[in-house]
């Protein structure tokens, strides 16, 4: 009788653990603060505000998440992701940053003139080219194509390097757009989702 009781208790405990392990959910939230920090570092380096130190990688794909599984034996468990610094030093990311640094002075010249501005999705866009000659217009368009190609790749590479789903690249762009606006010079132009322009 005692052996039978112990057997049933053992089966019950096993089933309890199995069921509770099965209902553990993963709640990996988007690392907004970490992306904001990365955006500040990257923009500062591109625009020459942090040349003495450059970007120091403090994170890695392996260390992106720190897992905490509290109370899993009670059937209401959630896995939370603790935000840390993003990995922003992969060869692909470094190459893109260096590429953007080489054209930054030209871009800033046209931003100062009000020719180029920033869009709501963190891409460079043309605001007005009145009075410009044909060769200068061609130069601006080449700058625009090259810059936006690098920016688009940068946002994707940041996601890939840090195990962020590519579906979340839009959120990365939004954070970069806000960071660029906060760091912009007075007088620079920004476009909202409805194509309306405003000046900082």
C-alpha positions in Angstrom: 0.0 0.0 0.0 2.8 2.3 0.9 4.7 1.6 -2.3 1.5 2.2 -4.3 1.0 5.6 -2.6 4.7 6.6 -3.3 4.2 5.5 -6.9 1.1 7.7 -7.3 2.8 10.7 -5.6 5.8 10.3 -8.0 3.5 10.2 -11.1 1.7 13.3 -9.8 4.9 15.2 -9.2 6.2 14.3 -12.6 3.0 15.4 -14.4 3.0 18.6 -12.4 6.5 19.5 -13.4 5.9 18.5 -17.0 2.8 20.6 -17.3 4.4 23.7 -15.7 7.5 23.4 -17.9 5.2 23.3 -20.9 3.4 26.5 -20.1 6.5 28.6 -19.6 6.2 31.5 -22.0 8.9 33.7 -23.5 8.4 37.4 -23.2 11.4 39.0 -25.0 10.6 42.6 -25.2 12.1 45.0 -27.7 15.4 46.5 -26.3 14.5 50.1 -26.7 17.0 51.6 -24.3 19.8 49.5 -25.7 19.0 50.6 -29.2 18.8 54.2 -28.1 22.3 53.9 -26.6 23.6 52.2 -29.7 22.1 54.9 -31.9 23.7 57.7 -29.9 27.1 56.1 -30.1 26.9 55.4 -33.8 25.6 58.9 -34.7 28.2 60.6 -32.5 31.0 58.7 -34.3 29.6 59.4 -37.8 29.2 63.1 -37.1 32.5 63.4 -35.4 31.4 64.0 -31.8 33.2 61.0 -30.4 36.3 60.6 -32.5 38.7 60.3 -29.6 37.1 57.1 -28.3 35.2 55.7 -31.2 32.8 52.8 -30.6 33.7 50.3 -28.0 31.8 47.1 -28.3 30.4 46.1 -24.9 27.9 43.5 -26.0 27.8 40.5 -28.2 25.2 38.2 -29.8 25.9 35.6 -27.1 25.5 38.1 -24.2 22.5 40.0 -25.6 20.0 38.3 -23.2 20.2 37.5 -19.6 17.5 35.0 -18.7 15.4 35.0 -15.6 12.8 32.3 -15.0 11.1 33.0 -11.7 8.6 30.7 -10.1 8.5 28.2 -13.0 7.1 25.5 -10.6 3.9 27.6 -10.1 2.6 27.5 -13.7 2.6 31.2 -14.4 6.1 31.7 -15.6 7.6 34.2 -18.0 11.1 34.5 -19.3 12.2 38.1 -19.3 15.1 39.6 -21.3 17.3 42.1 -19.4 18.6 44.9 -21.7 22.3 45.3 -22.0 24.5 47.0 -24.6 24.1 45.9 -28.2 26.9 44.5 -30.3 27.8 47.3 -32.7 31.3 46.3 -33.6 30.8 43.5 -36.2 32.9 43.9 -39.4 29.7 44.6 -41.4 28.6 47.3 -39.0 32.1 48.9 -38.8 32.3 49.0 -42.6 28.9 50.8 -42.9 29.8 53.3 -40.2 33.1 54.1 -41.8 31.4 54.5 -45.2 28.9 57.0 -43.7 31.7 59.0 -42.0 33.4 59.6 -45.4 30.4 61.5 -46.8 29.1 63.1 -43.6 30.7 66.5 -44.2 29.0 66.8 -47.6 25.7 65.7 -46.2 26.0 68.3 -43.4 26.7 71.0 -45.9 23.5 70.3 -47.7 21.6 69.9 -44.4 22.8 73.4 -43.3 21.5 74.8 -46.6 18.1 73.2 -46.1 18.6 71.0 -49.3 18.6 67.7 -47.4 16.5 66.6 -44.4 15.7 63.6 -42.3 12.6 61.5 -42.8 10.5 59.9 -40.1 12.0 56.5 -40.9 15.6 57.6 -40.3 16.5 58.0 -44.0 17.9 61.0 -45.7 15.6 62.8 -48.1 15.6 65.8 -50.4 13.7 68.9 -49.2 14.4 71.5 -51.8 16.9 72.0 -54.6 15.9 75.4 -55.9 18.7 77.4 -57.6 21.1 74.4 -57.8 22.9 73.5 -61.0 22.7 70.2 -62.8 26.1 68.8 -61.6 25.3 69.7 -58.0 21.9 68.1 -58.2 23.5 64.9 -59.5 26.0 65.0 -56.6 23.2 65.3 -54.1 21.3 62.4 -55.6 24.4 60.2 -55.5 25.0 61.2 -51.9 21.4 60.3 -51.1 21.5 56.9 -52.8 24.7 55.9 -51.1 23.7 57.2 -47.7 20.3 55.5 -47.7 21.8 52.2 -48.9 24.2 52.2 -46.0 21.6 53.3 -43.5 19.2 50.5 -44.6 21.9 47.9 -44.3 23.1 49.3 -40.9 19.6 48.9 -39.3 19.4 45.3 -40.6 22.9 44.4 -39.5 22.2 45.8 -36.0 19.2 43.5 -35.8 21.1 40.5 -37.1 24.1 41.0 -34.8 21.9 41.1 -31.8 19.3 38.5 -32.5 16.5 41.1 -33.0 13.9 39.8 -35.5 14.1 41.6 -38.8 10.4 42.4 -38.4 11.5 44.9 -35.7 13.8 46.9 -38.0 11.1 49.5 -38.3 11.4 50.1 -34.5 15.1 50.5 -34.9 14.6 53.1 -37.6 12.1 55.0 -35.4 14.6 55.2 -32.6 17.4 56.3 -34.9 15.1 59.0 -36.4 14.3 60.4 -32.9 18.0 60.3 -31.9 19.1 62.1 -35.1 16.5 64.8 -34.4 17.6 65.3 -30.8 21.2 65.6 -31.9 20.6 67.8 -34.9 21.7 71.4 -35.3 19.1 74.2 -35.0 17.8 74.9 -38.4 18.0 71.3 -39.8 14.8 69.9 -41.3 12.7 66.9 -40.5 9.8 65.2 -42.3 6.9 63.5 -40.6 4.9 60.5 -41.9 2.5 62.9 -43.8 5.5 64.4 -45.7 5.2 67.7 -43.7 8.4 69.5 -43.0 9.4 71.1 -39.7 12.6 72.9 -38.7 14.5 72.3 -35.4 
